[in-house]
């Protein structure tokens, strides 16, 4: 199930023109999640739209009730989907928090 959801999420982000979509494998390295998906929108409005698209795609898969965190600012939205945590950033916030660098030790998969 995780692999199929990962594909749905990354394909949805790609279709929504997300920038720099990175998947970081965490399986076996921590208990938080198996994957982090990190992507940027080109504006806060784009970040919010990407989050809505991901939630809509998950609903089509029968996964409902997922609530994003941080949507009030539209600069950084987190969506926790079971073993996958999706981080959607504005370009400035992504650069500031630099989660890609923080989690560089696990293998990084680029889409």
C-alpha positions in Angstrom: 0.0 0.0 0.0 2.8 2.5 0.9 4.5 2.0 -2.5 1.2 2.6 -4.4 0.4 5.7 -2.3 3.9 7.1 -2.8 3.3 6.8 -6.6 -0.1 8.5 -6.3 1.4 11.4 -4.3 4.5 11.9 -6.5 2.6 11.7 -9.7 0.0 14.1 -8.4 2.7 16.6 -7.4 4.4 16.2 -10.8 1.0 16.8 -12.5 0.5 19.9 -10.4 3.8 21.3 -11.6 5.5 21.0 -8.2 9.2 21.9 -8.2 12.1 19.7 -7.0 10.1 16.7 -5.9 12.3 14.6 -3.7 11.5 11.3 -2.0 13.7 10.4 1.0 13.7 6.8 2.1 13.5 6.5 5.9 12.4 2.8 6.2 14.3 1.0 8.9 16.1 4.3 9.9 13.4 5.8 12.2 9.9 5.1 13.5 8.4 8.4 12.1 7.7 7.3 8.5 9.0 5.1 5.7 9.2 8.1 3.3 9.4 11.9 3.3 8.2 13.6 0.1 9.5 17.1 -0.2 8.3 19.5 -2.9 8.0 23.2 -3.6 5.3 25.3 -5.1 6.3 28.5 -7.0 4.2 30.6 -4.6 2.2 30.2 -1.4 -1.0 29.9 -3.5 0.6 27.1 -5.5 1.6 25.3 -2.3 -2.0 25.4 -1.1 -3.2 24.1 -4.5 -0.7 21.2 -4.4 -2.0 20.2 -1.0 -5.6 20.2 -2.2 -4.6 18.1 -5.3 -2.8 15.6 -3.1 -5.8 15.3 -0.7 -8.2 14.9 -3.7 -6.0 12.2 -5.2 -5.9 10.4 -1.9 -9.7 10.6 -1.6 -10.0 9.0 -5.0 -8.0 6.1 -3.6 -10.5 5.8 -0.7 -8.3 7.6 1.8 -10.3 10.3 3.6 -10.0 12.2 6.8 -6.4 13.2 6.2 -5.9 16.7 7.6 -3.0 18.9 6.5 -1.1 21.0 9.0 0.2 24.5 8.4 -2.3 25.5 5.8 -3.1 28.8 7.4 0.2 30.2 6.2 0.4 28.4 2.9 4.2 28.6 3.2 4.7 25.1 4.6 2.1 22.4 4.6 2.6 18.9 6.0 0.4 16.0 5.1 0.8 12.8 7.1 -0.3 9.8 5.1 0.4 6.8 7.2 4.0 5.9 6.4 4.5 8.9 4.1 5.0 12.4 5.3 4.6 15.1 2.6 6.2 18.5 3.1 5.1 21.2 0.6 7.0 24.5 0.8 7.2 27.9 -0.7 10.7 28.3 -2.2 11.8 30.6 0.7 10.6 28.2 3.4 12.2 25.2 1.7 15.5 27.0 1.6 15.2 28.2 5.2 14.4 24.7 6.7 16.4 22.7 4.2 14.9 19.3 5.1 16.6 17.8 2.0 20.0 18.5 3.5 18.9 17.5 7.0 17.8 14.1 5.8 20.5 13.6 3.1 22.0 10.5 4.8 19.2 8.2 3.6 19.1 7.6 -0.1 17.4 10.5 -2.0 15.1 9.6 -4.9 14.4 12.4 -7.4 11.3 12.4 -9.6 
